[in-house]
Amino acid sequence: MPINVIKPPNSFSSLPSLLRSCKTPHHLGQVHAHIVKKGLEQDHFLITLFISIAASLSYCTSIFDRVLRPSICLWNILLKRYSSKPRFVKSVSLFMRMRREGGVPDKYTYPSVIKACSTECKVWEGRALHGLAVRSGLEGNIFVGTSLVDLYGKCMEILSARKVFGEMRQKNVVSWTALVVGYVSIGDFAEAKRVFDKMPQKNVASWNALIGGLVKLGDLNNAKRIFDQMPEKDVVSYTIMIDGYAKAGDMATARSLFKLAPKRDIVAWSALISGYAQNGDPYEAIKIFTEMDATGIKPDEFIMVSLMSACSKVGSLELATWVDSHLCQNAIDLQQSHVLAALLDMHAKCGNMDGAIKLFEEMPKRDVVSYCSMIQGLSIHSRGAQAVELFNRMLHEGLIPDEVAFTVILNACSHAGLVEEGRHYFRTMKNEYSLIPTSDHYACMVDLLSRTGWLKEAYKLLKSMPGEPHAGAWGALLGACKLYCNVELGEVVASRLFEIEPLNPGNYVLLSNIYAAAERWLDVSLLRNKMREQGVKKIAGCTRVYQQLDLDSPN
């Protein structure tokens, strides 16, 4: 592919416009070479413009480091870049370096570094910066004061936020909104609404803060009411509501709002895709992703994590390969822990065990979640013995298994028929880790014992449960009674299921099959009569056919 080469500018005045026209890192590098060649590396205006444009923060820092006496404006622009994403340590380190090298923080410096604190809720460090701002005589500045209200509010120090707000001589709509967000953060919606009502003027961000608070509290009815009252809405307004309905499981309303949104950004697409992935509709999540891709919007790591989660639920190796191609094309950083965990989970559950093992062994740090992903993958693909070995390795590495980890290993033992191992882990979670088995753990053990013919032990375990066993556990035992032709126990279990699920035809069919296998035809006839009397209808057999997705390579 031919590389476009930028022609050297004829004069200094053309360099700023040339910088602004750069579309790729390669072009930016060419302009930088011109700047060095012309001896303009110490020109603060050019370097400030360069730092504000360059995508790579490490590149920006290397350019900045070559400036002999950076102005406060230059320090501030780099600090602003650092604080735009969660980089607390780097932002504070840069601030301290500025002070060591003689830079004097001003009213634009403090808001950037305080923002870095509020992003990661570093309230102690934020208080130290507050003290420095006071000693500099800047505590009354509207930008510094607003950033402090935002810090204390987001860190749930609402009294401090209120105190700073009250002492501000001048306030703007951003200051008021920061206080509303503070009350929303501690769940005090009544006070948030009171502050909102007192605001001299409101903007879209103010309204968004209010509906965001209601969504956070799970009050979607009032959130929708205020959403409908908004004089104007932006993409954030719609995204808040889409995300709220998606998390509540109402994907129909979420999809409807998405269609109504006049503009859709990557966050709105992400809310819808993750909503479908989390609500058990992976095919729709993948379909929405392909629609987004067709619009030319490039996915970020959060959308790719949702896509990988959807792919994991489908379990298709072809689909996993397709997702891999998107990861490569969009240059997603695979070293981010949440991305790496999702990628490992996808490959393990989609059958690419060699790829999953390679990712797992190369991880800089393995946690319980990554171990569980691998154990589940091995279990799904009939490698139960390896799953057990991996669980034991996790214990030897000193990791403490939680309830989910024990559910995963018990399920693996069940699929592989490893009775003794299952019994051992069930005892271990109670005796060594002081975990109280949940209904899921009991269900796994009942399924294991039932599959391997230990029907009486399975029934005894069900009866010993502290709570009421769910239908799935009883159903597993009834299925085993059919498999092992145990009519007596089958009748007892079916009787319990008829109480729990009186209209589930599957339970009647299983008991009927047990009677038929024992040639008890009269009981078969009586059971069918009972089904008719109670209005229970046997569901006709059907095959579910999924529409094939277009899995061609991207673009």
Salt bridges, closest charged atoms under 4 A:
GLU41 OE2 - ARG66 NE 2.51
ASP65 OD1 - ARG97 NH2 2.92
GLU101 OE2 - ARG97 NE 3.04
ASP150 OD1 - LYS154 NZ 3.28
GLU157 OE1 - ARG127 NH2 3.00
GLU167 OE2 - LYS163 NZ 2.76
GLU191 OE2 - ARG162 NH1 3.92
GLU191 OE2 - ARG194 NH2 2.47
ASP197 OD1 - LYS193 NZ 2.97
ASP228 OD1 - LYS224 NZ 2.95
ASP243 OD2 - LYS247 NZ 3.03
GLU284 OE2 - ARG255 NH1 2.95
GLU291 OE2 - LYS287 NZ 3.16
ASP324 OD2 - HIS347 NE2 3.05
ASP345 OD1 - LYS349 NZ 3.26
GLU361 OE2 - ARG393 NH1 2.91
GLU362 OE2 - LYS358 NZ 2.95
GLU397 OE2 - ARG393 NE 3.38
GLU420 OE2 - ARG423 NH1 2.61
ASP447 OD2 - ARG451 NE 2.73
GLU457 OE1 - ARG423 NH2 2.59
GLU468 OE2 - ARG496 NH2 2.85
GLU491 OE2 - ARG520 NH2 3.08
GLU499 OE1 - ARG496 NH1 2.77
ASP523 OD2 - ARG520 NE 2.75
